[in-house]
Amino acid sequence: MTVHPIRSLIADRWIDPGPEARPVHDAVTGAQIGRAGGPLDVDAMLAHARGTGGPALRAMGLHDRTRMVKAVALHLRGHRDALYEASYATGGTLADHRIDVDGGIGTMLVFASKGRREMPDHDLHVDGGWEPLGRTGAFGGLHVCTPLTGAAVHINAFNFPVWGMLEKLAPTLLAGMPAIVKPATATAQVTELCVRLIHESGLLPPGALQMVAGGLGDTLDRLGCQDVVTFTGSAATALHLRANANLLRNAVRFTAEQDSLNASLLGPDAGPGTPEFDLYVKEAAREMTAKAGQKCTATRRLIVPAAHADALQEALSARLAEVTVGDPRAEGTRMGALVSQAQRANVLEKVATLRAEADLVHGATEGFAVAGADAEAGAFLPPLLLRTKDADAASRVHDTEAFGPVSTILPYRDLDHAIALANRGGGSLVTSLVTHDPDVLGAVVRGVAPWNGRIYSVDRDSAPEATGHGAPMPHLVHGGPGRAGGGEELGGIRAVLHFMQRTAVQGSPRMLSALTARHLPGAPTPAADVHPFRKRYGEMAIGETHHAGPRTVTLDDIETFAHFTGDTFYAHMDAEAAARNPFFPGRVAHGYLLLSFAAGLFVDPVEGPVLANTGLDRLRFLKPVEPGTPVSVRLTVARKTRRTDDYGEVRWDVEMTDAEGDAVATYELMTMVRY
């Protein structure tokens, strides 16, 4: 078999491995397929990221970066078959590759979508709102987020060579930081192909992405406070990296997502014969066999009611017995090999430790059958199910992780006991709960949430759409306390902000409105020279304002609106009842009548660039309006966001006032406007 060099991408040049390169083996056949590692010019790598990649990314607006990330994801989607093919040597099945490849691509698309919808069409991200700091509103502050000016160094694990890179790369690029990716050597050939596909697409500016195949050398010793390090892998390696003196001295941001002893609880209501019991068996088997159990989120501890432990053991063993272990390319194979012989040896060592206090109730550590492959040459293991002899006396099951197709059953007495067992893991990425009882969910969430980054609840209602215990979603945080590393990844825009600096900026509304390209209370509101609805998107200026009114609200208006809509609430129709209401002086106008009058006052009826009103945000009714009150409206361009090549979204700040100038209603109006 041909041995391929696994190259590094440094300063936009592909670098061959050196004489000291480490061998990479096919997990299925054991044959050497590649070599990774070699000379690394750290100075050139960091200089290229900081001096070329960073400035190019920061010169782009946030929405330009979202389009770039989306384009990269779609490009990879068009080449995923090649990534699947390269991934077979890691031991996984096609289903495993889809988790990795499609999951990574999907994560990038989610980040691109959320960035476009939740971040401004600007180069500054505003976190939160305007905070007035004086009596008149002439001075205040807000928080802006700007890209760090260093490099993000991503140190990834072997089990997800594509997803592990892309789920960090997407928020890094959206933030405007260049990335240096260091994949695990055992599966670096897959990451190299993915990086090569991105690099050759030309979709990223030079210096935005580099890759190190092999060791990082003294890279960590050369980082500063503008750099970021992220790590996925074992607690021992994370501790070693985290303790780097230079990282500590320079307060370099360090995020760890570590393997943890995740638990899955079977609710006391979910006995044999219930849909939840069957779901639990299905989920437990999937977590043991997907990626051959090599997932940081895989279930290691199965915490089940003592009364149902025998039934669970029998049902799960029967399901695992149907799993065909063998050549991952062969039709019918449900589980492939572990990533390497070294990983299999490590798992067997940990299983031996666990067996000191747990019985092996399903599977075998030797003499097992493998379909279509050599069990000794490849890194194969069947699913191994253990059961504690005494859940209270057991300790190794709570501190020893066999990172493979291994889970242990722990019977519990009551829900408090189950919660205590789950928390003995010392901090987890995820704990799952299978129950149909909301009270059980409430007790478990309150009991285990402080020890977990995610709680996954599933029952008969959610099962058709549930994503699974082991599937972190880009919309929600991924990480956990204690043993899980104490860090956070994913979580939508939260992940982007990990690579940005949040800074409080103080000043006048006029100055900060100009800085952030959004209208702030107290900023100038120059009158529009023509009706703003007659202007195209590019012609509208932030702060530009249209005044309309007044219009007097009459009793007949209120009664007509009430009978037309059916809203005959007593405060609008019954003077005596309304007078007894402490919030109203008597009969008052409907809030939605006022909104309708506001629209009637500010809308320009002729056909123009405004295409549609798409909704309201932050609606507040501030002062009741009695019959006979004249009302006026102020319409101000508050924010603008490009949406397509044909139109953009304009957010308007709308304020309705009475004759005294008091605000009676405020809201944000959203319209789509042609370019």
LINLINRA-V305342 format. One record per helix or strand of 2 or more residues. SS is the DSSP state (H for helix, E for strand). FROM is the first residue (numbers start at 1). TO is the last residue. If there is no record, write none. Layout:
ss:SS from:FROM to:TO
ss:SS from:FROM to:TO
//
This chain:
ss:E from:4 to:6
ss:E from:8 to:10
ss:E from:13 to:15
ss:E from:22 to:25
ss:E from:32 to:36
ss:H from:42 to:58
ss:H from:62 to:77
ss:H from:80 to:90
ss:H from:94 to:118
ss:E from:125 to:132
ss:E from:140 to:147
ss:E from:151 to:155
ss:H from:163 to:175
ss:E from:178 to:182
ss:H from:185 to:201
ss:E from:209 to:211
ss:H from:219 to:222
ss:E from:228 to:233
ss:H from:235 to:242
ss:H from:245 to:249
ss:E from:253 to:258
ss:E from:262 to:266
ss:H from:275 to:293
ss:E from:299 to:305
ss:H from:306 to:321
ss:E from:325 to:326
ss:H from:341 to:354
ss:E from:358 to:362
ss:E from:384 to:388
ss:H from:396 to:398
ss:E from:406 to:412
ss:H from:415 to:423
ss:E from:428 to:434
ss:H from:438 to:451
ss:E from:452 to:458
ss:E from:477 to:480
ss:H from:482 to:484
ss:E from:487 to:490
ss:H from:493 to:497
ss:E from:500 to:507
ss:H from:509 to:516
ss:H from:532 to:534
ss:H from:537 to:539
ss:E from:545 to:553
ss:H from:555 to:565
ss:H from:570 to:573
ss:H from:575 to:579
ss:H from:591 to:602
ss:E from:610 to:621
ss:E from:629 to:642
ss:E from:647 to:657
ss:E from:663 to:674
//
